[in-house]
Amino acid sequence: MEELTRLIRSDMRPALGVTEPGAIAFAAAKARSYTSGEVISVTVKLNSGMYKNAFTCGIPNSREVGSEFAAALGAIAGNEELGLESLSDVKQKDAERAEKLVKQGKVQVILQDISSRIFIEVEVKTKLDQAVVTIEDTHTNITGIVVNGEVRFANSKEKTKGGEAEEKPQIHRYTFRQLCEYADIADVSELEFIWEAYRVNLELFEAGMTSERTTFAKSLLRKNGGMVFSGEEKKTASLLCNAAIEARVIGLDKPAMSITGSGAHGIIATMPLYAAYKVNGYSKEQLLRATALSYLICMYIKEYSGKLSAFCGCAIAAGTGMACALVYLRGGTVEMMEHTINNMAGSITGMICDGGNQGCTMKGIAAVDAAYQSAELAMDGVYIDDVHGIIGNTPEETMRNMGEIASPGMIGTEKTILDILQRKGNR
């Protein structure tokens, strides 16, 4: 029990804006902290997932998008002590300086390789110094710092062979049934920390609802009868979930509570459950237990797919966790949850990720719809049988198959997406 609680607690982190540009800005801010004098250039090397996800993401405290601007703003005014929220204190004058640096061609972003492993290397040069910071495997895991040619920090212990874990991930040591049992019997007082995810994500939702820049949020509100909480659970769930996602991808100045390194994963894994909690009058304890299960299933699938890949882990991994949690809230059996996984695996697995952008909102809308349909059909005894497609003989095997569709399965898809993005970027 304690290990699973620790896994969730260590994975939950607030992230301002889309996580990838936040990580790039953090790396740039960290490199800048080792230099003095005026910044004359910033060079960023990224793996394919980082490159793609940050390509047109909104940057907090600005109306700019993309990895170049994230790196420039991080180097100009980022606070490296704030990690993935390093841009939370920047001002308009900082954004103007960063924009000037980009327009002068002093920021370069290079695609390093095609992989689902996180890789960021940022070099900041000033008139006096040069510093290089390397991040690998997770969004804030610094594995190298070199200042003026001198190695200041090298952490080989956190690196993994070929980007894959050398040992079996801790989450994979558990069966699906054990994850469900944990949700049932964990000390609810030990799950209280999960409530912070709702506080953070609801503030992001409110920012999306009040911003003049959001469009999906207003439309989803109209579809819900002009109310945040209506009697229609799925419409309320889609509104809460996707107004928050839209706020995140356009770069509004409120963090999301991320899971598996992604704010959108964290939003999809939680916000529809909050809708169910409010509309149906579930207890806070029920919500916390369901959310713990949602997180764990998301984490289970993501350990197979990799942190960043060509498929939309937000819809597929987090959506599957959330769908099972809906069954849990409704008093469904473990078998019903297994059938829910089958329905999700056999339907939306393979949805592509083409970066953190407005498309994430549409993918979130599709995920909520698929999750509700999958859960409701499974509880009615309707599900995709184990003999079909990628469905395994066990839920563990099915979740592994879902992850493997992404990595190594969609490496070619990843390359094609990047070719398209680079072609667009050269126009």
C-alpha positions as MATLAB code, in Angstrom:
seq = 'MEELTRLIRSDMRPALGVTEPGAIAFAAAKARSYTSGEVISVTVKLNSGMYKNAFTCGIPNSREVGSEFAAALGAIAGNEELGLESLSDVKQKDAERAEKLVKQGKVQVILQDISSRIFIEVEVKTKLDQAVVTIEDTHTNITGIVVNGEVRFANSKEKTKGGEAEEKPQIHRYTFRQLCEYADIADVSELEFIWEAYRVNLELFEAGMTSERTTFAKSLLRKNGGMVFSGEEKKTASLLCNAAIEARVIGLDKPAMSITGSGAHGIIATMPLYAAYKVNGYSKEQLLRATALSYLICMYIKEYSGKLSAFCGCAIAAGTGMACALVYLRGGTVEMMEHTINNMAGSITGMICDGGNQGCTMKGIAAVDAAYQSAELAMDGVYIDDVHGIIGNTPEETMRNMGEIASPGMIGTEKTILDILQRKGNR';
ca = [
       0.000    0.000    0.000;
       2.714    2.440    0.991;
       4.696    1.869   -2.226;
       1.730    2.621   -4.499;
       0.898    5.736   -2.495;
       4.507    6.843   -2.811;
       4.472    6.221   -6.565;
       1.437    8.459   -7.022;
       2.758   11.154   -4.697;
       6.133   11.309   -6.444;
       4.518   11.443   -9.893;
       2.066   14.281   -9.170;
       3.679   17.631   -9.966;
       2.297   21.053  -10.873;
       3.338   22.194  -14.354;
       2.753   25.635  -15.842;
       1.630   25.413  -19.453;
       2.376   22.345  -21.541;
       5.064   20.313  -19.772;
       7.524   20.154  -22.671;
       8.086   23.910  -23.179;
       8.095   24.191  -19.393;
      10.951   21.679  -19.244;
      12.824   23.490  -22.025;
      12.427   26.799  -20.207;
      13.615   25.183  -16.964;
      16.726   23.792  -18.671;
      17.476   27.196  -20.226;
      16.954   28.970  -16.909;
      19.235   26.463  -15.175;
      21.965   26.975  -17.766;
      21.582   30.741  -17.554;
      22.029   30.599  -13.763;
      25.664   29.549  -14.327;
      26.454   32.514  -16.569;
      26.745   36.254  -16.287;
      26.514   38.996  -18.859;
      24.164   39.470  -21.796;
      22.765   36.376  -23.513;
      24.100   36.141  -27.059;
      22.768   32.728  -28.120;
      20.688   29.762  -26.991;
      21.002   26.342  -28.657;
      18.497   23.586  -27.844;
      18.754   19.906  -28.781;
      15.612   17.784  -28.333;
      14.432   14.242  -28.880;
      11.470   13.860  -31.242;
       8.788   13.836  -28.553;
      10.050   17.033  -26.941;
      10.479   18.682  -30.348;
       6.970   17.746  -31.462;
       5.111   18.483  -28.237;
       6.590   21.957  -27.853;
       6.296   22.887  -31.552;
       3.274   25.209  -31.295;
       2.416   25.165  -27.602;
       1.324   28.355  -25.923;
       3.916   29.797  -23.541;
       2.727   31.085  -20.121;
       2.768   34.848  -19.583;
       2.944   35.539  -23.316;
       1.015   35.082  -26.535;
       3.931   33.346  -28.206;
       4.262   29.654  -28.962;
       6.965   27.052  -29.479;
      10.263   25.762  -28.162;
      12.397   28.653  -29.466;
      10.434   31.176  -27.469;
      10.281   28.894  -24.399;
      14.066   28.563  -24.432;
      14.589   32.283  -24.998;
      12.222   33.262  -22.198;
      13.774   30.715  -19.854;
      17.240   32.110  -20.560;
      16.106   35.716  -20.225;
      13.892   35.572  -17.152;
      13.201   31.993  -16.014;
      13.531   31.063  -12.357;
      15.210   27.661  -12.310;
      14.302   27.152   -8.655;
      10.634   26.815   -9.682;
      11.212   23.794  -11.931;
       8.377   23.312  -14.428;
       6.861   26.600  -13.230;
      10.052   28.515  -14.048;
       8.150   31.029  -16.199;
       5.560   31.926  -13.587;
       7.174   35.264  -12.665;
       8.101   36.633  -16.094;
       6.893   40.098  -17.124;
       5.911   41.665  -20.436;
       9.318   43.306  -20.805;
      10.919   39.858  -20.466;
       8.700   38.485  -23.216;
       9.699   41.375  -25.462;
      13.402   40.695  -24.859;
      12.903   37.002  -25.582;
      10.981   37.761  -28.763;
      13.822   40.031  -29.899;
      16.362   37.254  -29.266;
      14.319   34.859  -31.414;
      13.797   37.365  -34.233;
      17.520   38.053  -34.331;
      18.127   34.361  -35.040;
      20.006   33.830  -31.787;
      17.910   30.832  -30.689;
      18.364   27.524  -32.497;
      16.352   24.328  -31.943;
      17.781   21.055  -33.274;
      16.059   17.669  -33.570;
      18.472   15.224  -31.928;
      16.851   11.835  -32.618;
      13.587    9.899  -32.942;
      12.779    8.346  -29.579;
      10.159    8.218  -26.816;
      12.873    8.972  -24.265;
      12.977   12.540  -22.961;
      16.126   14.393  -23.968;
      16.853   18.124  -23.656;
      20.212   19.828  -23.979;
      20.363   23.607  -23.711;
      23.470   25.671  -24.258;
      23.383   29.312  -23.154;
      26.181   31.603  -24.265;
      26.796   35.062  -22.896;
      29.607   37.499  -23.567;
      31.413   36.032  -20.564;
      30.340   32.403  -20.150;
      28.990   29.247  -21.730;
      26.827   26.691  -19.875;
      25.213   23.451  -21.019;
      22.449   21.641  -19.104;
      21.232   18.158  -20.063;
      17.918   16.627  -18.969;
      17.010   12.981  -19.605;
      14.210   10.480  -18.935;
      11.962   12.808  -16.920;
      11.183   16.480  -17.469;
      13.317   17.798  -14.614;
      15.965   15.083  -14.271;
      19.249   16.935  -14.835;
      21.993   14.493  -15.830;
      24.719   16.944  -16.807;
      25.921   20.496  -16.227;
      29.021   21.836  -18.007;
      30.206   25.405  -17.420;
      32.950   26.909  -19.555;
      34.108   23.411  -20.488;
      34.220   22.207  -16.877;
      31.915   19.398  -15.776;
      30.009   20.672  -12.747;
      27.560   17.802  -12.482;
      27.175   14.350  -14.056;
      24.523   11.907  -12.948;
      24.831    8.621  -14.790;
      22.797    6.734  -12.178;
      19.514    8.154  -13.437;
      20.204    7.227  -17.060;
      18.638    4.124  -18.560;
      19.973    1.925  -21.297;
      18.517    2.907  -24.661;
      15.952    5.053  -22.885;
      14.302    1.996  -21.335;
      14.348    0.967  -17.699;
      16.907   -1.695  -16.880;
      14.667   -3.127  -14.163;
      10.974   -3.862  -14.282;
       9.112   -0.643  -13.398;
       7.616   -0.752   -9.934;
       4.070   -0.281  -11.203;
       4.418   -3.407  -13.364;
       5.098   -5.534  -10.302;
       1.405   -5.311   -9.502;
      -1.543   -6.989  -11.159;
      -4.568   -5.003  -12.254;
      -6.600   -6.645   -9.516;
      -4.035   -5.515   -6.924;
      -4.360   -1.919   -8.141;
      -8.125   -2.195   -7.677;
      -7.664   -3.676   -4.211;
      -5.373   -0.790   -3.314;
      -8.088    1.689   -4.286;
     -10.462   -0.187   -1.956;
      -8.309   -0.581    1.140;
      -5.735    2.229    1.160;
      -6.015    4.473    4.214;
      -8.039    7.398    2.882;
      -6.054    9.809    5.043;
      -2.975    8.756    3.052;
      -4.777    9.749   -0.169;
      -5.696   13.234    1.000;
      -2.774   14.736   -0.934;
      -4.615   13.887   -4.173;
      -7.141   16.619   -3.360;
      -4.462   19.152   -4.274;
      -4.762   17.990   -7.898;
      -8.385   19.106   -7.913;
      -7.588   22.462   -6.364;
      -4.911   23.121   -8.991;
      -6.875   21.807  -11.978;
     -10.063   23.647  -10.978;
      -8.160   26.927  -10.849;
      -6.878   26.202  -14.352;
     -10.456   25.438  -15.459;
     -11.650   28.768  -14.046;
      -8.882   30.548  -15.937;
     -10.076   28.880  -19.122;
     -13.672   29.885  -18.508;
     -12.861   33.533  -17.892;
     -10.213   34.067  -20.579;
     -11.160   35.944  -23.729;
      -8.769   33.678  -25.637;
     -10.586   30.368  -25.124;
     -13.178   29.142  -27.644;
     -13.781   25.441  -26.950;
     -14.569   26.244  -23.317;
     -17.384   28.634  -24.259;
     -18.872   26.198  -26.753;
     -18.811   23.309  -24.276;
     -20.474   25.564  -21.684;
     -23.296   26.297  -24.141;
     -23.662   22.576  -24.851;
     -24.045   22.048  -21.104;
     -26.998   24.440  -20.953;
     -24.886   27.403  -19.895;
     -24.103   25.747  -16.555;
     -20.803   24.424  -15.226;
     -22.592   21.619  -13.371;
     -25.724   20.394  -15.115;
     -27.674   17.203  -14.638;
     -25.861   15.700  -17.623;
     -22.725   14.096  -16.261;
     -20.859   13.507  -19.527;
     -21.386   17.060  -20.789;
     -20.245   18.418  -17.427;
     -17.217   16.103  -17.533;
     -16.267   17.240  -21.031;
     -16.576   20.896  -20.029;
     -14.475   20.595  -16.859;
     -11.834   18.479  -18.566;
     -11.446   20.290  -21.848;
     -11.757   23.887  -20.705;
      -8.786   23.094  -18.464;
      -6.886   21.469  -21.351;
      -7.552   24.454  -23.602;
      -6.358   26.856  -20.897;
      -3.176   24.832  -20.608;
      -2.302   24.557  -24.290;
      -2.784   28.272  -25.001;
      -0.472   29.097  -22.085;
      -2.717   30.708  -19.477;
      -0.912   31.561  -16.258;
      -2.179   28.707  -14.073;
      -0.495   25.316  -13.624;
      -2.026   21.895  -14.147;
      -1.332   19.024  -11.800;
       0.581   16.644  -14.028;
       0.818   12.875  -13.865;
       3.419   10.843  -15.793;
       5.023   14.167  -16.682;
       1.977   15.589  -18.485;
      -0.555   18.197  -17.460;
      -3.138   16.918  -19.957;
      -2.766   13.382  -18.574;
      -3.373   14.781  -15.116;
      -6.426   16.724  -16.271;
      -8.078   13.807  -18.101;
      -7.332   11.442  -15.210;
      -9.138   13.727  -12.750;
     -11.580   16.324  -14.045;
     -14.288   14.013  -15.457;
     -14.253   12.241  -12.092;
     -14.882   15.563  -10.378;
     -17.904   16.038  -12.621;
     -19.214   12.615  -11.584;
     -18.570   13.501   -7.934;
     -20.526   16.767   -8.161;
     -23.390   15.589  -10.363;
     -24.023   12.290   -8.550;
     -23.149   13.312   -5.001;
     -20.356   10.808   -4.431;
     -18.326   11.283   -1.254;
     -14.884   12.852   -1.210;
     -13.496    9.491   -0.091;
     -14.991    7.782   -3.150;
     -13.479   10.446   -5.392;
     -10.013   10.115   -3.858;
     -10.034    6.329   -4.170;
     -11.253    6.478   -7.769;
      -8.610    9.068   -8.646;
      -5.839    6.931   -7.177;
      -6.965    4.065   -9.414;
      -7.195    6.367  -12.431;
      -3.633    7.566  -11.865;
      -2.214    4.065  -11.398;
      -3.751    2.698  -14.608;
      -2.464    5.713  -16.532;
       1.017    5.151  -15.071;
       0.872    1.425  -15.893;
       0.233    2.056  -19.611;
       2.694    4.951  -19.846;
       5.570    2.842  -18.552;
       5.165    0.746  -21.714;
       4.557    3.568  -24.187;
       7.332    5.871  -22.975;
       6.924    9.410  -21.667;
       6.696   10.927  -25.147;
       5.612    9.046  -28.252;
       3.543    9.314  -31.415;
       0.308    8.312  -29.729;
      -1.901   10.448  -27.530;
      -1.229    9.081  -24.074;
      -3.583   11.723  -22.681;
      -6.598   10.134  -24.362;
      -5.383    6.538  -24.319;
      -3.546    6.059  -21.010;
      -5.233    8.718  -18.872;
      -8.562    8.136  -20.615;
      -8.421    4.422  -19.826;
      -7.590    5.107  -16.188;
     -10.441    7.593  -15.942;
     -12.882    5.176  -17.630;
     -12.080    2.456  -15.096;
     -12.457    4.985  -12.288;
     -15.947    5.839  -13.556;
     -16.855    2.160  -13.244;
     -15.335    2.160   -9.748;
     -17.424    5.184   -8.705;
     -20.563    3.483   -9.998;
     -19.886    0.410   -7.888;
     -18.793   -1.778  -10.787;
     -16.773   -4.964  -10.463;
     -13.126   -5.577  -11.331;
     -14.330   -7.653  -14.275;
     -16.318   -4.668  -15.577;
     -13.198   -2.542  -15.343;
     -11.228   -5.168  -17.264;
     -13.880   -5.053  -19.988;
     -13.683   -1.253  -19.961;
      -9.956   -1.519  -20.707;
     -10.802   -3.819  -23.637;
     -13.265   -1.270  -25.015;
     -10.752    1.566  -24.750;
      -7.885   -0.508  -26.159;
      -9.905   -1.690  -29.139;
     -11.214    1.766  -30.026;
      -8.934    4.764  -29.561;
      -5.489    3.140  -29.281;
      -3.426    4.645  -32.078;
      -4.750    8.205  -31.815;
      -1.724   10.278  -32.804;
       0.008   13.003  -30.846;
       1.069   15.881  -33.088;
       2.224   18.125  -30.273;
       0.754   20.211  -27.483;
      -1.753   22.451  -29.243;
      -5.463   23.124  -29.726;
      -5.815   19.587  -31.049;
      -5.285   18.361  -27.470;
      -8.671   19.845  -26.608;
     -10.404   17.915  -29.386;
      -8.568   14.757  -28.339;
      -9.754   15.360  -24.782;
     -13.335   15.664  -26.009;
     -12.954   12.342  -27.851;
     -11.349   10.734  -24.778;
     -14.195   11.721  -22.466;
     -16.760   10.409  -24.927;
     -14.856    7.121  -25.441;
     -14.365    6.660  -21.694;
     -18.049    7.126  -20.878;
     -19.145    4.847  -23.716;
     -16.555    2.195  -22.794;
     -17.537    2.218  -19.126;
     -21.281    2.206  -19.706;
     -21.119   -0.567  -22.321;
     -18.863   -2.701  -20.125;
     -21.221   -2.316  -17.184;
     -24.011   -3.464  -19.504;
     -22.001   -6.578  -20.369;
     -20.957   -5.297  -23.802;
     -17.245   -5.384  -24.564;
     -14.593   -6.393  -27.110;
     -13.679  -10.030  -26.591;
     -10.124  -11.105  -25.805;
      -9.712  -12.902  -29.151;
      -9.842   -9.668  -31.137;
      -7.035   -7.378  -32.242;
      -4.620   -6.119  -29.606;
      -6.769   -7.266  -26.675;
      -4.736   -9.584  -24.434;
      -5.743  -12.558  -22.337;
      -5.379  -10.423  -19.200;
      -5.797   -6.690  -18.482;
      -2.054   -6.492  -17.820;
      -1.339   -7.905  -21.277;
      -3.857   -5.561  -22.899;
      -2.294   -2.501  -21.246;
       1.159   -3.664  -22.320;
      -0.084   -4.056  -25.896;
      -1.572   -0.556  -25.803;
       1.771    0.866  -24.740;
       3.765   -1.112  -27.288;
       1.612    0.262  -30.105;
       3.247    3.593  -29.270;
       6.781    2.424  -28.610;
       8.234    0.785  -30.582;
       5.174    0.488  -32.815;
       4.725    4.102  -33.919;
       8.330    5.200  -34.428;
       7.652    5.503  -38.165;
       4.541    7.553  -37.439;
       6.611    9.829  -35.221;
       9.059   10.459  -38.050;
       6.243   11.265  -40.469;
       4.684   13.729  -38.025;
       8.062   15.429  -37.563;
       8.605   15.606  -41.326;
       5.267   17.406  -41.635;
       6.058   19.810  -38.784;
       9.480   20.626  -40.179;
       8.005   21.169  -43.625;
       5.520   23.609  -42.095;
       8.295   25.311  -40.157;
      10.285   25.943  -43.322;
       7.469   27.757  -45.114;
];
